[in-house]
Amino acid sequence: MKKEILDLMNCPQCGAVLLEKSSESLACSKCDYTARMVQGIPLFTDVPATIEPWEKVERGPNKGTAWRKSNWKFLNGFVKALPSNAKILDVGAGHGDFADIFEGRQYYSLDIVPYPEVDLVADLGEVNPFKDSAFDVVVLMNVLEHVYECRSLLKSIARIVAPGGSVVITVPFLLKVHQAPFDFARYTPYFIEKMAADAGLQVESLQGYYDTQYLLNESLGNAWQYSIKTQPKSQQFVARSLVFIIQRLFNWFGKVTRKGFIDATQSQPNPAPVGYLVVLRKKA
């Protein structure tokens, strides 16, 4: 494991120094606390028995859905403006979907599954082994919707963010259920603001990603999946023909309307974003 990350941690039971006892465990220097290690990755919480690890998917600025691309653009812009010595923790990093953005940075990654790309395993809502104010930035990219006790997690994260530091969040809003059965919530700006305040954080920016074309295509896909197969065959033929025509109309519509864009939630009188992109700040 990275020696630097050990310097950012302490015993979650008594607060004393953690030592790398062997290649198989970390041990507290004061109490009887230990954390086992798997292939050099310390596990502070058990991997949920019902979770199935996800296969690695190649990610990048121009790969994936429109929502994913907006996430990349948002995070990349934020990270570029950070000081070179900023300490960054990526919570729910998985296979390192956004790791390329942090190349050359003091970057550490965490998940609840010991993927080869992560530095440690922990559910921070249950066990947080990091010292107070250990990081300048904590990143949660499409993570909070998969956390049942999201408010407890954010409060735990607020403790390890340095004064003046940031918590960067993206969460979907008008997006289908994914990574079932671990997809628990969709958030409004009002919930995000209240959750941040309860954790002692201030909302620095709260933007939405708006993309009419994306939502239209999602709706058409739902119609194809759920509304056609149950009809008599004669109606299925008509419906599929109409979907073919409507799809092309949507494509033409997309050429004459505004492309997907990121903007402040207050800028839209009737906001219906694909998702939200948020920066929270801890008071200096």
Residue, then its C-alpha position, 0 to 999 in steps of 0.5 A: m500500500k502507499k506509505e503516504i496514505l498511512d500517514l493520513m490515517n489513524c486508528p478508528q477505534c482509539g485515534a492512535v497511529l496505525l502500523e503496517k504489521s505485515s502484508e496481511s494486516l494493519a494494527c493499532s500501536k495502542c489498542d487491539y484494533t486490526a484491519r486485514m489486507v487483501q493484496g496490499i489493500p487494507l479493508f476497514t469494513d467488510v465487502p457487502a455480501t450482496i454486491e457484485p463487483w463491476e467489470k472495468v469500463e474504459r472511461g474518458p472525456n468523450k466516452g460514455t453517456a452525455w451525463r458521463k461526459s458532463n461529469w468529466k468536463f465538470l471535474n476536470g475543470f475543477v481539478k485543473a484549478l487546484p493547487s499542485n499540492a492538494k490532497i484528493l480522496d476519491v470516494g467510490a472510485g471503483h475501477g478509477d473512472f476519473a483517475d486520469i484527471f488526477e494524474g500527477r496529483q496527491y490522489y488516493s482512492l477508496d471503495i467498498v470493494p477491493y478493486p485493484e485500482v483502489d488504495l483502501v476499502a471502507d464504508l466511511g459512513e460506518v468506519n472512517p480511518f482518516k485523520d481530521s482535515a486530512f484532505d483538501v478535496v473529497v470527490l464523490m462522482n455518482v456515489l451518493e445515490h448508492v448510499y442508503e445513509c447518505r447524510s451520515l456519510l457526508k458528515s463523516i466526510a466533512r470531518i476529514v476535509a480541511p478548513g477551506g477545502s471542498v467536497v465535489i459531488t455529482v448525482p443523477f436526477l432524471l436517470k434510470v435505476h442503475q447498479a441495482p439493488f444499490d440505487f437508493a435515491r434521487y436528490t433535489p437541490y433543496f435536499i442537497e443544500k439541507m444535507a450540506a448544512d447539516a454536515g457543516l458545509q456550504v454550497e459553493s456551486l450547484q449546477g444542473y446538466y440539462d439535455t433535452q435530446y438525451l431525455l427524449n431518447e431515454s423516454l423513447g427507449n423506455a417506450w420500446q422496452y415496456s410499451i410495445k412487447t405486450q401489444p398484439k403483433s399487428q400493433q407492435f409492427v405499427a409501434r416499431s415503425l412509429v419509433f423508427i420515425i420518431q427517432r429520426l425526428f428526435n435526431w433532426f430536433g437535436k440539430v436545431t436545438r441547444k446541445g446539452f449544457i451545464d448551468a446554475t439551477q437558478s437559471q432554469p425556471n422549471p429545472a429538469p436536469v439529467g443530474y446535478l454537479v455540486v461543489l461544497r465548501k468547508k468554512a475556513 
